[in-house]
Amino acid sequence: MTIEVRPATVFDDVRTLVGPKRPDANVCWCLSYRIPSKLNNELRGPARGEYVAGLVRADPPPGVLAYDGDEPVGWAAVAPRADTSFARNRKIPHVDDLAVWSLWCIRVRPGHRGQGISHALIEGAVDFARSRGAPAVEAYPLDNRGAKVDLTMAYAGLRKNFEAAGFEVAARTTSVLARHPRLLMRRALS
């Protein structure tokens, strides 16, 4: 298996990873940290997918996808922090005024987990941010200390995976997800 990570420019592939089984469902579509909460609550059913289709056509696209051949098997959301709710988040602090990018969601399709795809996604997201001039990438993973994490809540990533990718703890947060504290981890790109 050879995994290739590419910018998320194909809407159908993004839908495969973060879209609903039913078009009228109100699933996340990985929008909750990307757009203001008022807009996130207003977008219902198919309007959510239409919004994401616009993001996929935009520059930069909303993240990266991992492919096994032509099959999309993983997703990572990455964007300038200033363009996300992390710019205003009171539970996740700002370390400084550096124009960092945020990496906040990693998803690997069932049947493809345990094959290193999340590691490839982290590296691919870092490379993507670097190619767009990011001076650093921040992530906000769970500090689960080896404890089991419900897969639906593991989207933020785990501390050990970001440490393996060269990220360092830059700050503690008051954010908690699935009963685990979240850290602010950063990898400098210069």
C-alpha positions in Angstrom: 0.0 0.0 0.0 1.3 3.4 -1.0 -0.5 6.4 0.6 -0.4 9.7 -1.2 -1.6 12.9 0.4 -3.0 15.6 -1.8 -4.9 18.9 -1.4 -8.7 18.4 -0.9 -9.8 19.6 -4.3 -12.3 16.8 -5.2 -15.7 17.3 -3.6 -16.9 13.7 -4.0 -13.7 12.5 -2.2 -14.2 15.0 0.7 -17.9 13.9 0.9 -16.7 10.3 1.2 -14.6 11.2 4.2 -16.7 13.8 6.1 -20.1 13.8 4.5 -23.3 12.0 5.6 -24.8 8.8 4.4 -28.1 10.7 3.8 -27.9 14.1 2.1 -30.5 15.6 4.5 -28.4 14.7 7.6 -26.9 17.5 9.7 -23.5 16.0 10.3 -20.4 18.1 10.9 -18.8 18.1 7.4 -15.8 19.3 9.4 -17.3 22.8 9.6 -17.7 23.3 13.4 -14.2 24.9 13.9 -14.1 26.4 10.4 -17.1 28.8 10.4 -18.8 30.9 13.0 -21.2 28.9 15.3 -24.2 30.9 14.1 -23.6 30.0 10.5 -22.8 26.4 11.5 -26.2 26.2 13.2 -28.0 27.8 10.3 -26.6 25.4 7.6 -29.0 22.4 7.5 -28.9 19.2 5.4 -27.8 19.7 1.8 -26.8 23.3 2.5 -23.8 22.0 4.5 -22.5 20.0 1.6 -23.0 22.9 -0.8 -21.0 25.1 1.6 -18.2 22.5 1.6 -18.3 22.3 -2.2 -17.5 26.0 -2.3 -14.6 25.5 0.1 -13.2 22.7 -2.1 -13.2 25.1 -5.1 -11.6 27.9 -3.0 -7.9 28.7 -2.7 -6.6 27.3 -0.4 -8.8 24.2 -0.3 -10.1 23.1 3.1 -7.5 20.4 3.9 -5.8 17.4 2.5 -6.9 13.9 1.6 -5.0 10.6 1.8 -5.4 8.2 -1.1 -4.6 4.5 -1.5 -4.4 4.5 -5.3 -7.5 6.3 -6.4 -9.5 5.6 -3.2 -9.8 8.4 -0.7 -9.0 6.9 2.8 -8.2 9.8 5.0 -8.9 13.5 5.7 -7.2 16.3 7.6 -8.6 19.8 8.1 -5.9 22.4 8.0 -6.2 26.2 7.4 -4.8 29.5 8.7 -5.8 29.8 12.4 -7.1 33.3 11.6 -9.7 31.8 9.4 -11.0 29.4 12.0 -12.8 29.6 15.4 -9.4 28.9 17.1 -8.7 32.6 16.4 -11.4 33.5 19.0 -11.4 30.4 21.2 -11.1 31.2 24.9 -10.2 27.6 25.9 -7.3 27.2 23.5 -4.8 30.1 24.1 -2.7 32.0 21.6 1.0 31.4 22.1 2.0 34.4 20.1 0.9 36.5 17.1 2.6 34.3 14.5 0.3 33.6 11.5 0.2 29.8 12.2 -2.1 27.3 10.6 -4.4 25.0 12.6 -4.7 21.3 12.1 -7.8 20.2 14.0 -9.4 17.1 12.4 -8.0 13.8 11.2 -10.3 11.1 10.0 -9.4 7.7 8.6 -12.1 5.5 7.0 -13.0 2.3 8.7 -11.2 -0.6 7.2 -8.1 1.5 6.7 -7.2 2.3 10.3 -4.0 1.0 11.9 -2.0 1.4 8.7 -0.2 4.7 9.4 -2.6 6.8 7.5 -3.1 9.4 10.3 0.7 9.9 10.4 0.7 10.4 6.6 -2.2 12.9 7.0 -0.3 14.9 9.6 2.8 15.1 7.4 0.7 15.9 4.4 -1.1 18.7 6.2 2.2 20.1 7.4 3.6 20.0 3.9 0.5 21.7 2.5 0.7 24.5 5.1 4.4 24.9 4.4 3.7 25.2 0.7 1.3 28.0 1.4 3.9 29.9 3.5 2.8 28.9 7.0 5.6 29.6 9.5 4.2 26.9 11.9 1.3 24.5 12.3 -0.6 24.1 15.5 -2.7 21.1 16.5 -5.0 20.6 19.5 -4.9 16.9 20.2 -6.1 14.9 23.2 -3.6 14.2 26.0 -5.1 10.7 26.6 -2.0 9.3 28.3 -2.5 5.9 26.7 -6.2 5.7 27.7 -8.6 4.4 25.2 -10.5 7.1 23.2 -13.8 6.7 21.5 -13.1 6.8 17.8 -15.8 9.4 17.1 -14.1 11.8 19.5 -10.5 11.0 18.4 -10.8 13.4 15.4 -8.6 15.9 17.2 -5.7 13.4 17.1 -3.6 12.1 19.9 -0.6 13.6 21.6 1.7 10.7 20.7 1.0 11.0 17.0 1.8 14.7 16.9 5.0 14.1 19.0 6.0 11.5 16.5 5.6 14.1 13.7 7.9 16.6 15.5 5.2 18.7 17.2 6.0 20.0 20.7 3.7 21.1 23.5 3.4 24.9 23.3 0.7 25.4 25.9 -1.9 23.7 28.1 -5.5 24.5 27.4 -8.7 24.4 29.4 -10.4 22.5 26.5 -11.6 19.0 27.2 -12.8 16.5 24.6 -14.2 13.0 25.6 -13.0 13.6 29.1 -9.4 14.1 28.0 -7.6 17.5 28.2 -6.4 19.0 24.9 -3.0 20.4 24.4 -1.8 23.1 22.0 1.1 21.5 20.1 3.2 23.3 17.5 5.7 22.4 14.8 7.8 25.3 13.5 8.3 25.2 9.7 11.1 27.7 9.2 
